[in-house]
Amino acid sequence: MDFNYNVKKKWFGFWQKYKLKTHLRIASKLLLIFFVIWIIGSLLTILSQWAFTEHFAGTPFQLKYLKYFWPVIIELVSGYDINISLNMVSDILAVMVVITGLVIFAVFTGQIVSMFIHMLQRIDHFPEKPSQFAFRRPVLICGINNKFHNIIGELRRNPLTQDREIVVIHPQADEFTIAAKEQRPLYKDVWYVKGDPGDRDLLAGVIGSTESAAIILAAESDDQPGNRYADAPAIETAMAIEGYCENTHTVLELLDERNIPHLKHTKINEWISILEYGIRLVAQATLQHGMGRVFHHLLGNGRQPETTPLSRIHFSFVPLSIQGLTYRDLRSRLLENTDSDVTLIGFARHVPQDVLDQLDVDQGNSPYFKQLNPVNRICIHCSRPVSDQDPLGRVQRKCGLCINLEKQKNPRAGNSWHFPADTRLGPKDKLIYLAAEEMDFTYI
């Protein structure tokens, strides 16, 4: 990220966090009042000297009267009595100017003290996103629940968010504070925007100029237990974001899995049903001991010391040096290279949107087909070759003979499509693998 971008962001952030615009507006008004009092006081002093000392001799518009601007400004600023000959009316005016100066500087001093008190009060709060500065690749967090601070921590521990801002959007976002002082480094570059995250006018000033990602958190699970409509605000927010900018990668958290069928034809990229995943994980952990800990490590254990990093799932674009290779060839190279601590588990196949539209394939808002453990072109039952493939290059797991025999016993039997291991990798495809950090496949 370039130097100018960081400097501007820090300056606008400092300006916005401590409300410098408001304080400077008040200070400028006081300065204007001060200037007006000085001019008026000086002119009245000149007129009084001309009338009561000079007895209206000549005109008040003489150069010699300009010297009275100096004692008035001194009286206004410091209250110090200049040793200069003045009549009684001018002395009365001088007293009034001194009192006015005391009032103005008392108000100005109070304003400065108020600014510093405000700065101390806001030191543990998130800075407000500058309205006049557009972030490039922000991660938006819409809504608040008991996982809010932990999600910020997980995002910040991930190197993929190193140069990305985190923006919290909520009607009470200006009241949120850092969870603990010792965790202050995790909240670096975390901003807030106060308002409804479903408001398109608000989104216009938050969506990144290059790309954005959005996390829409579900309501607190104990607010409306068992109520499937508790997900309605989160769904409305997700659809508002996707409706405003389809390029935003949107991840929606759901409380009730019954709402999932309503999302399949929307542009929301991913949704996570807490209840559904919880049930599956508990069941699998019961049948396969240690499954829960495996999932915990695969998602990345951010609290693990940096000296012993754990492998987690990564997605990386296919580098130029291996484009055109099949997945099977790349996997063989990795197995032969004993120095690489990486485990290839699949790939994400990129399919252009026009091809998806032509084939009438609904992928939501993602052009990627995720294929874990790509299959071979043989039937899983009889081991005969499976030659048929669809326009995307996918093959079925069962041959025609085996699926027909299976349907005679079970009419609901299916035969899903999968990308085979001999799929050639293109420049827009992504590799899915396990590693402690992102892998450079250039020299594999």
CORJO-V301897 format. One record per backbone hydrogen bond with DSSP energy under -0.5 kcal/mol. NH is the residue of the N-H (numbers start at 0). CO is the residue of the C=O. E is the energy in kcal/mol with one decimal. If there is no record, write none. Layout:
BEGIN
nh:NH co:CO e:E
nh:NH co:CO e:E
END
This chain:
BEGIN
nh:5 co:1 e:-1.6
nh:6 co:2 e:-2.5
nh:7 co:3 e:-2.5
nh:8 co:4 e:-2.2
nh:9 co:5 e:-2.4
nh:10 co:6 e:-2.4
nh:11 co:7 e:-2.8
nh:12 co:8 e:-2.3
nh:13 co:9 e:-2.6
nh:14 co:10 e:-2.6
nh:15 co:11 e:-2.4
nh:16 co:12 e:-3.0
nh:17 co:13 e:-1.7
nh:18 co:15 e:-1.2
nh:19 co:14 e:-2.0
nh:20 co:14 e:-0.6
nh:22 co:18 e:-2.0
nh:23 co:19 e:-2.9
nh:24 co:20 e:-1.8
nh:25 co:21 e:-1.9
nh:26 co:22 e:-2.5
nh:27 co:23 e:-2.5
nh:28 co:24 e:-1.7
nh:29 co:25 e:-2.2
nh:30 co:26 e:-2.3
nh:31 co:27 e:-2.2
nh:32 co:28 e:-2.6
nh:33 co:29 e:-2.6
nh:34 co:30 e:-2.4
nh:35 co:31 e:-2.5
nh:36 co:32 e:-2.8
nh:37 co:33 e:-2.1
nh:38 co:34 e:-2.3
nh:39 co:35 e:-2.8
nh:40 co:36 e:-3.0
nh:41 co:37 e:-2.4
nh:42 co:38 e:-2.5
nh:43 co:39 e:-2.6
nh:44 co:40 e:-2.1
nh:45 co:41 e:-2.2
nh:46 co:42 e:-2.4
nh:47 co:43 e:-2.5
nh:48 co:44 e:-2.4
nh:49 co:45 e:-2.5
nh:50 co:46 e:-2.5
nh:51 co:47 e:-2.9
nh:52 co:47 e:-0.6
nh:52 co:48 e:-1.3
nh:53 co:48 e:-2.4
nh:55 co:49 e:-2.6
nh:56 co:49 e:-0.5
nh:56 co:53 e:-0.8
nh:61 co:59 e:-1.5
nh:64 co:61 e:-1.4
nh:65 co:62 e:-1.4
nh:66 co:63 e:-0.8
nh:67 co:64 e:-1.5
nh:68 co:65 e:-1.7
nh:69 co:66 e:-0.8
nh:70 co:66 e:-0.8
nh:71 co:67 e:-1.3
nh:72 co:68 e:-1.7
nh:73 co:69 e:-1.9
nh:74 co:70 e:-2.6
nh:75 co:71 e:-2.4
nh:76 co:72 e:-2.1
nh:77 co:73 e:-2.8
nh:78 co:73 e:-1.1
nh:78 co:74 e:-0.5
nh:79 co:73 e:-0.7
nh:81 co:79 e:-0.7
nh:83 co:81 e:-2.0
nh:90 co:86 e:-2.1
nh:91 co:87 e:-2.4
nh:92 co:88 e:-2.3
nh:93 co:89 e:-2.3
nh:94 co:90 e:-2.2
nh:95 co:91 e:-2.1
nh:96 co:92 e:-2.4
nh:97 co:93 e:-2.5
nh:98 co:94 e:-2.4
nh:99 co:95 e:-2.5
nh:100 co:96 e:-2.6
nh:101 co:97 e:-2.2
nh:102 co:98 e:-2.2
nh:103 co:99 e:-2.7
nh:104 co:100 e:-2.5
nh:105 co:101 e:-1.9
nh:106 co:102 e:-2.4
nh:107 co:103 e:-2.5
nh:108 co:104 e:-2.5
nh:109 co:105 e:-2.3
nh:110 co:106 e:-2.0
nh:111 co:107 e:-2.1
nh:112 co:108 e:-2.6
nh:113 co:109 e:-2.6
nh:114 co:110 e:-2.1
nh:115 co:111 e:-2.0
nh:116 co:112 e:-2.5
nh:117 co:113 e:-2.5
nh:118 co:114 e:-2.0
nh:119 co:115 e:-2.1
nh:120 co:116 e:-2.3
nh:121 co:117 e:-1.8
nh:122 co:119 e:-0.8
nh:124 co:121 e:-1.4
nh:125 co:175 e:-1.0
nh:126 co:189 e:-0.8
nh:128 co:191 e:-2.7
nh:132 co:129 e:-1.2
nh:134 co:132 e:-0.5
nh:138 co:164 e:-3.2
nh:139 co:137 e:-0.6
nh:139 co:212 e:-3.5
nh:140 co:166 e:-2.8
nh:141 co:139 e:-0.5
nh:141 co:214 e:-3.1
nh:142 co:140 e:-0.5
nh:142 co:168 e:-1.7
nh:147 co:144 e:-1.8
nh:150 co:146 e:-2.4
nh:151 co:147 e:-1.8
nh:152 co:148 e:-2.1
nh:153 co:149 e:-2.5
nh:154 co:150 e:-2.5
nh:155 co:151 e:-2.4
nh:156 co:152 e:-1.9
nh:157 co:153 e:-0.8
nh:157 co:154 e:-0.7
nh:160 co:157 e:-1.8
nh:161 co:158 e:-1.5
nh:163 co:160 e:-1.4
nh:165 co:188 e:-2.2
nh:166 co:138 e:-2.5
nh:166 co:164 e:-0.5
nh:167 co:165 e:-0.5
nh:167 co:190 e:-2.9
nh:168 co:140 e:-2.7
nh:168 co:166 e:-0.5
nh:169 co:167 e:-0.5
nh:169 co:192 e:-1.7
nh:172 co:169 e:-1.8
nh:174 co:171 e:-1.9
nh:175 co:172 e:-1.2
nh:177 co:123 e:-2.4
nh:182 co:179 e:-1.4
nh:183 co:180 e:-1.6
nh:185 co:182 e:-1.4
nh:186 co:182 e:-0.6
nh:186 co:183 e:-1.6
nh:187 co:184 e:-1.2
nh:189 co:186 e:-1.4
nh:190 co:165 e:-3.3
nh:190 co:188 e:-0.5
nh:191 co:126 e:-1.9
nh:192 co:167 e:-2.8
nh:194 co:169 e:-1.2
nh:196 co:194 e:-0.5
nh:198 co:195 e:-2.0
nh:199 co:197 e:-0.6
nh:202 co:198 e:-2.2
nh:203 co:199 e:-1.8
nh:204 co:200 e:-0.5
nh:204 co:201 e:-1.2
nh:205 co:202 e:-1.4
nh:206 co:202 e:-2.7
nh:208 co:134 e:-2.3
nh:209 co:135 e:-2.0
nh:210 co:135 e:-1.9
nh:212 co:137 e:-1.8
nh:213 co:248 e:-3.0
nh:214 co:139 e:-3.3
nh:215 co:213 e:-0.5
nh:215 co:250 e:-2.7
nh:216 co:141 e:-2.5
nh:216 co:214 e:-0.7
nh:222 co:219 e:-1.9
nh:223 co:219 e:-0.6
nh:226 co:223 e:-1.9
nh:227 co:225 e:-0.7
nh:229 co:226 e:-1.8
nh:230 co:227 e:-1.0
nh:231 co:228 e:-1.5
nh:234 co:230 e:-2.4
nh:235 co:231 e:-2.6
nh:236 co:232 e:-2.2
nh:237 co:233 e:-2.4
nh:238 co:234 e:-2.4
nh:239 co:235 e:-2.0
nh:240 co:236 e:-2.3
nh:241 co:237 e:-2.4
nh:242 co:238 e:-2.3
nh:243 co:239 e:-1.7
nh:244 co:240 e:-2.7
nh:247 co:244 e:-1.5
nh:248 co:211 e:-2.1
nh:249 co:247 e:-0.8
nh:250 co:213 e:-2.9
nh:251 co:269 e:-2.7
nh:252 co:215 e:-2.6
nh:253 co:271 e:-3.1
nh:258 co:255 e:-1.5
nh:259 co:256 e:-1.5
nh:261 co:258 e:-0.8
nh:262 co:259 e:-2.2
nh:263 co:259 e:-0.6
nh:263 co:260 e:-0.6
nh:265 co:262 e:-1.8
nh:269 co:249 e:-2.3
nh:271 co:251 e:-3.0
nh:272 co:270 e:-0.5
nh:273 co:253 e:-2.6
nh:273 co:271 e:-0.7
nh:276 co:272 e:-2.6
nh:277 co:273 e:-2.2
nh:278 co:274 e:-2.4
nh:279 co:275 e:-2.2
nh:280 co:276 e:-2.6
nh:281 co:277 e:-2.3
nh:282 co:278 e:-2.3
nh:283 co:279 e:-2.6
nh:284 co:280 e:-2.6
nh:285 co:281 e:-1.6
nh:286 co:282 e:-1.8
nh:287 co:283 e:-3.1
nh:288 co:286 e:-0.5
nh:290 co:287 e:-1.8
nh:293 co:289 e:-1.9
nh:294 co:290 e:-2.4
nh:295 co:291 e:-1.9
nh:296 co:292 e:-2.1
nh:297 co:293 e:-2.5
nh:298 co:294 e:-1.8
nh:299 co:296 e:-1.0
nh:301 co:299 e:-1.1
nh:303 co:300 e:-1.8
nh:307 co:304 e:-1.4
nh:308 co:305 e:-0.6
nh:311 co:434 e:-2.3
nh:312 co:297 e:-2.3
nh:313 co:432 e:-2.5
nh:315 co:430 e:-1.9
nh:317 co:428 e:-1.9
nh:321 co:318 e:-1.2
nh:322 co:318 e:-0.6
nh:322 co:319 e:-0.8
nh:323 co:424 e:-2.8
nh:324 co:321 e:-1.8
nh:326 co:422 e:-1.7
nh:327 co:420 e:-2.1
nh:329 co:325 e:-2.1
nh:330 co:326 e:-2.4
nh:331 co:327 e:-2.2
nh:332 co:328 e:-2.2
nh:333 co:329 e:-2.2
nh:334 co:330 e:-2.0
nh:335 co:331 e:-1.9
nh:336 co:332 e:-1.6
nh:337 co:335 e:-1.2
nh:339 co:336 e:-1.1
nh:340 co:338 e:-0.6
nh:341 co:339 e:-1.3
nh:342 co:433 e:-2.3
nh:343 co:341 e:-0.5
nh:344 co:431 e:-2.4
nh:345 co:431 e:-1.4
nh:346 co:370 e:-2.2
nh:347 co:429 e:-3.1
nh:348 co:346 e:-0.6
nh:348 co:368 e:-2.8
nh:350 co:366 e:-2.7
nh:355 co:351 e:-1.9
nh:356 co:352 e:-2.6
nh:357 co:353 e:-2.0
nh:358 co:354 e:-2.2
nh:359 co:355 e:-0.6
nh:359 co:356 e:-0.6
nh:360 co:355 e:-2.7
nh:361 co:359 e:-0.5
nh:362 co:360 e:-0.8
nh:365 co:362 e:-1.6
nh:368 co:348 e:-2.3
nh:369 co:367 e:-0.6
nh:370 co:346 e:-3.1
nh:370 co:368 e:-0.5
nh:371 co:369 e:-0.5
nh:372 co:344 e:-3.3
nh:374 co:418 e:-1.1
nh:377 co:375 e:-1.5
nh:378 co:383 e:-2.9
nh:379 co:396 e:-2.4
nh:382 co:378 e:-1.5
nh:385 co:376 e:-2.3
nh:386 co:384 e:-0.6
nh:389 co:393 e:-2.0
nh:392 co:389 e:-2.2
nh:394 co:417 e:-3.2
nh:395 co:387 e:-0.5
nh:396 co:415 e:-1.0
nh:402 co:398 e:-2.2
nh:403 co:399 e:-1.9
nh:404 co:400 e:-2.1
nh:405 co:401 e:-2.2
nh:406 co:402 e:-2.0
nh:407 co:403 e:-1.1
nh:408 co:404 e:-0.8
nh:408 co:405 e:-0.6
nh:409 co:405 e:-2.6
nh:412 co:409 e:-2.2
nh:417 co:394 e:-2.9
nh:419 co:392 e:-0.6
nh:420 co:374 e:-2.8
nh:422 co:419 e:-1.4
nh:424 co:324 e:-3.0
nh:428 co:425 e:-1.0
nh:429 co:347 e:-2.1
nh:430 co:315 e:-3.5
nh:431 co:345 e:-2.7
nh:432 co:313 e:-1.8
nh:432 co:430 e:-0.5
nh:433 co:342 e:-2.8
nh:434 co:311 e:-1.9
nh:440 co:438 e:-0.8
nh:443 co:440 e:-1.4
END
